[in-house]
Amino acid sequence: MEKYIIMGGIPLSGSVKISGAKNAVLPILAASLLSSGVTTINDVPRLKDVQVMKEVLEFLGCSVEWSGTTMKIDGSKVSSIEVSDFLMRKMRASNLVMGPLLTKFGMAKLSFPGGCAIGSRPMDLHLKGLATMGAKIEERFGFIEAVAPGGRLEGSEICLDFPSVGATENLMMAAVLAKGKTVISNAAKEPEIVELQNFLNKMGAKISGAGTDVITVIGVDGLSSTEHTVIPDRIEAGTFMTAAAITKGNIKILNANIRHMEAVVAKLREMGVKIIEEAGGIRVIGTDNIKAVDVKTMPYPGFPTDMQPQIMALLAVAHGTSIISENIFENRFKHVDELRRMGADIKVEGRIAVIKGKRSLSGTFVNASDLRAGAALAIAGLGAEDATIVDSIYHIDRGYENFEQKLRGLGAKIIRVTETNRTGIK
């Protein structure tokens, strides 16, 4: 087991470069299955989730080369339409290969995906949309089997019950090779959706409307290879902004798109954090007077649920009482008990958390229950008195590249340690 040991109370300073976006690169890698040749992806972050997606592509028969931050995928070598249960359980985003496999080969088989236990994320919207496009779907023995009669999906009008990011991405990819026109209404609007549209269009797809709630796809007969550079990770950028704020630091964030983070930036400014656009980056300056605010997580362009745990850590030391309403995932308050161990005053009822800010938090032993919870606990430790030990940091490795190295570059005292259990096995 690996863990972080963090000595808090040190203001962060310097600059940090944001990596390519995890939530953008995963659907792009899935979409590479649609290519007739070798696709080159740049700014691919070295993350556990990306490694799992690489393994999924290789299991399907793709040739994958990963050197530095560049990955090359040969989508012409796909030899299987079935993903193993073992791989599917490692990461939820592995379900994104269903749309590409089904539309390219006329069939796909995969088990129900795993991932962080932050709430119910069913496949029903994905499957309902694919069925609208003519797919015959059976669920049995824990697997989903989908077949396109005649070998090709049919364009259709799809209205999502909820603007699900994953469902929007899967249906976009399924529609690119479908016969005729597909219209996806109530689509997700995230920057990662726009990124996927841009990537697919580079390969020869005909997609418009990404970033709005209506996406139109005109099916084509095939897609070619291309080269693409992934957008910066807006959640990683927001996490470092929050870390600067809680430590009363002064840092410059490089390679971040502030337009993708308007809800987070607005909320941090409302709390009294100084955020200034500068040449080549965004400067974030913490203050002694962090103010309490109310936060409601919403689909983009609202406040992202992926930033809720981090903002809660900051609100735990704000002046006054704050209220967080979690409107996306019903189990995304698992970090609350761990923050309480650090002295935070937080009460939860259903999807509402009431946070009474305290002067400071105290370092202690805490456990990361999921990716963003782990980041929030690390942030709390950076701002806390004395030492904090964050366990189960493999969750953090799923979504943050070189997290402790980047923090050390900003002056933080944080180390990764490996504990040997009683059997002597690491």
Disulfide bonds with the S-S distance in Angstrom:
none
